[in-house]
Each structure stands twice: as C-alpha cells, then as structure tokens.
Amino acid sequence: MTPQQAVERLLRQLAIERGLSKHTVAAYRRDLAGYLAVLEARGVTDASAITGEDVAAFRGSLADRALAPSSVARHLSAVKALHRWLVDEQVVIEDVAKDQRPPKLPQRLPKAISVSQMQRLLDVAGAEAAADAGADADAGVGRASDGAAVDPARLRDRALLELLYATGARISEIIALDVDEVASVGEHGLLRVTGKGAKQRLVPVGSYARAATDAWLVRGRAAYAAKGRGTPALLLGARGGRLSRQAAWEIIQRVAEEAGVANVSPHTFRHSFATHLLEGGADVRVVQELLGHASVATTQIYTHVTADTLRDMYTSAHPRAR
C-alpha cells in the first residue's frame, strides 16, 4: 500500500464510519498532502516502510515554514491519525508517530461581544427585514411600514443571525438545516442540530428566532426557491441552492459593519451565546450540552471569560479595588 492509498482509505473512513463533515475531511486532506510530499522526496513508496525519521523530517519541514504553533499541532494531529489507522488496520505493527508531541499552545480566550453589541447587530438585521403582516407571500416580497418593497434576502439574513445567537450552533450546523427540521420545532421550542461526527443534540429556539424564521419562510423563501431546482434547505442563496458558508460570512460582515460592531465572525455568535448564558447564571454542564462539546473542559474556557469580566467590573467599581 502506498502512502497515498493509505491516506485515501483513512479519509474514506473518516467520512463514512466516523461521519466527519466534508470540511473536516478536506482539512485532513490538505494537511496530509504536505506529509505525502515529504515522504515522496525521501523516496518512501510503501506505507509500511515509513520510519520515525520520516515523521521527524516532516515536523522539521513545518518548522522551516515558520507556521504558527496551532498549525503545527493540526498537521501533526493529521499525521498521528494516519499512523494510528495504519496500526489499527494491521498494515504496520508499530506507530512510528506516537512519540511526536504537539507544541504547547497558548490559551486563547474566545472572543465574545457584549449583550448590547449583540442587540445592535440583531436590531440592524431586524430593522432591515421589518415587513407588515400583509406582505404578499406569493410575490415573495414583503412591505415595510412605509409601503416600500423589502428584499427577501433581508428576511433570510435576519433569520440566519437570530438562529446563530439563539442556538449557539456552528455556522455549518445552521446552513445545514432543512425546512422540515425547523418546522418540527413547534410549541416545545426545541431544534435538533447535527454537529461534528454526526452527533445530534437538542437546543432551544427562542421566540425572536422563531419569529424571524417564520417571516423568512412565509414571505421570503419562495422567491429564492423559484430560482433553484428544489432543495429542502432552510436558508437559500441567490441561485436557489443551499446558502454557502462564504455567503453567510459576507452577510454577517455586512450587518456588523452597518451596526458598527468590529471583529465579528460566525463563531462570534457561538462564543457570545455561551458567555452570555454563563454570565446569566447558567450551569456550565448545561452550556456544554447546548454547544455539543464532548468534554466539559472545552466549555470551561468560557468561565475564564466571565471571570475576567467580573474582575474588570470589580476593579472599576469598588473604591478599594486598586
């Protein structure tokens, strides 16, 4: 088995058996491409002939490229996954990458925005999408309070932002939603979200997000669906297909700019969701379930954010804090 064949089989297993998303599989492919290039340069044509020296040479090539520690860690993780797979599949007896340790990463606190900043973002999106109850659903265009036509894209954009903040879901999880999944929320207010590894979780959807989603479905989606070949996707792009990650990013950037809120990304909504819940008194294990984290340790990083906030408030407000 050549190294290239081993990589292809690993990627198939990650996609089919472990249910990793196409984006994650593509990331593995990119990271392992550099490893394959190093093996080829060293004349390694058989996966069973890879040695610890070959792995070390690859790590050295990463150092030569002056990559960030997080990038080095990601590349090494992909290589270690490949060699664990070779052992599991009995292609080799020994894992020659087992002694490779990733560089120590500095703890980077997630970037959340304040409640007031989030309110500004959602207010801008809501103002853009405001349409009266008498909107012409057949035309797919609403009417603002002054009678002017409202672009259905504004209704979609508001639904996107409200869902991101209401659920704390990843952008990939939100754009993967289908109409039937949202329609099943019903009175219980729970949405089934499919996360990493095809794991599903239930997350509440508040009244604001439900209202924004209903407005998009009733007054906006039909205009976009007519441009496509028919898709069950909830959020649609300009050609009637499922909204892409890039398009969602551009929507968020536009609204953030109009709201005057800097440094906003799709993940900002997820970080803010978790931070605001914890600041409001939510239990960290509840937040863990809502975010879909496998370990509570991943969620606990948000407790550092809230602790920093408390410390800042104390320092600025207490007369003897300094």
Secondary structure as the mmCIF struct_conf table of DSSP 4:
data_model
#
loop_
_struct_conf.conf_type_id
_struct_conf.id
_struct_conf.beg_label_comp_id
_struct_conf.beg_label_asym_id
_struct_conf.beg_label_seq_id
_struct_conf.end_label_comp_id
_struct_conf.end_label_asym_id
_struct_conf.end_label_seq_id
HELX_RH_AL_P HELX_RH_AL_P1 PRO A 3 ILE A 16
TURN_TY1_P TURN_TY1_P1 GLU A 17 GLU A 17
BEND BEND1 ARG A 18 ARG A 18
HELX_RH_AL_P HELX_RH_AL_P2 LYS A 22 ALA A 41
TURN_TY1_P TURN_TY1_P2 ARG A 42 GLY A 43
HELX_RH_3T_P HELX_RH_3T_P1 ALA A 47 ALA A 49
HELX_RH_AL_P HELX_RH_AL_P3 GLY A 52 ASP A 64
TURN_TY1_P TURN_TY1_P3 ARG A 65 ALA A 66
HELX_RH_AL_P HELX_RH_AL_P4 PRO A 69 ASP A 88
TURN_TY1_P TURN_TY1_P4 GLU A 89 GLN A 90
BEND BEND2 VAL A 91 VAL A 91
BEND BEND3 ILE A 93 GLU A 94
TURN_TY1_P TURN_TY1_P5 VAL A 96 ASP A 99
HELX_LH_PP_P HELX_LH_PP_P1 PRO A 102 GLN A 107
HELX_RH_AL_P HELX_RH_AL_P5 VAL A 115 ALA A 129
TURN_TY1_P TURN_TY1_P6 ALA A 133 GLY A 134
STRN STRN1 ASP A 136 ASP A 136
TURN_TY1_P TURN_TY1_P7 ALA A 137 GLY A 140
STRN STRN2 VAL A 141 VAL A 141
STRN STRN3 GLY A 142 ARG A 143
TURN_TY1_P TURN_TY1_P8 SER A 145 ASP A 146
BEND BEND4 GLY A 147 GLY A 147
STRN STRN4 ALA A 149 VAL A 150
HELX_RH_AL_P HELX_RH_AL_P6 PRO A 152 THR A 167
HELX_RH_AL_P HELX_RH_AL_P7 ILE A 171 ILE A 175
TURN_TY1_P TURN_TY1_P9 ALA A 176 ALA A 176
STRN STRN5 ASP A 178 ASP A 178
HELX_RH_AL_P HELX_RH_AL_P8 VAL A 179 ALA A 183
TURN_TY1_P TURN_TY1_P10 SER A 184 SER A 184
TURN_TY1_P TURN_TY1_P11 GLY A 186 GLY A 189
STRN STRN6 LEU A 190 THR A 194
HELX_RH_3T_P HELX_RH_3T_P2 LYS A 196 ALA A 198
STRN STRN7 GLN A 200 PRO A 204
HELX_RH_AL_P HELX_RH_AL_P9 SER A 207 ARG A 219
TURN_TY1_P TURN_TY1_P12 GLY A 220 GLY A 220
HELX_RH_AL_P HELX_RH_AL_P10 ARG A 221 ALA A 225
TURN_TY1_P TURN_TY1_P13 ALA A 226 LYS A 227
BEND BEND5 GLY A 228 ARG A 229
STRN STRN8 ALA A 233 ALA A 233
BEND BEND6 LEU A 234 LEU A 235
STRN STRN9 LEU A 236 LEU A 236
TURN_TY1_P TURN_TY1_P14 ALA A 238 ARG A 239
BEND BEND7 GLY A 240 GLY A 241
STRN STRN10 ARG A 242 ARG A 242
HELX_LH_PP_P HELX_LH_PP_P2 LEU A 243 SER A 244
HELX_RH_AL_P HELX_RH_AL_P11 ARG A 245 ALA A 259
TURN_TY1_P TURN_TY1_P15 GLY A 260 GLY A 260
BEND BEND8 ASN A 263 ASN A 263
HELX_RH_AL_P HELX_RH_AL_P12 PRO A 266 GLU A 279
TURN_TY1_P TURN_TY1_P16 GLY A 280 GLY A 281
HELX_RH_AL_P HELX_RH_AL_P13 VAL A 284 LEU A 291
TURN_TY1_P TURN_TY1_P17 GLY A 292 GLY A 292
BEND BEND9 ALA A 294 SER A 295
HELX_RH_AL_P HELX_RH_AL_P14 VAL A 296 THR A 299
TURN_TY1_P TURN_TY1_P18 GLN A 300 GLN A 300
HELX_RH_AL_P HELX_RH_AL_P15 ILE A 301 ALA A 317
TURN_TY1_P TURN_TY1_P19 PRO A 319 ARG A 320
#
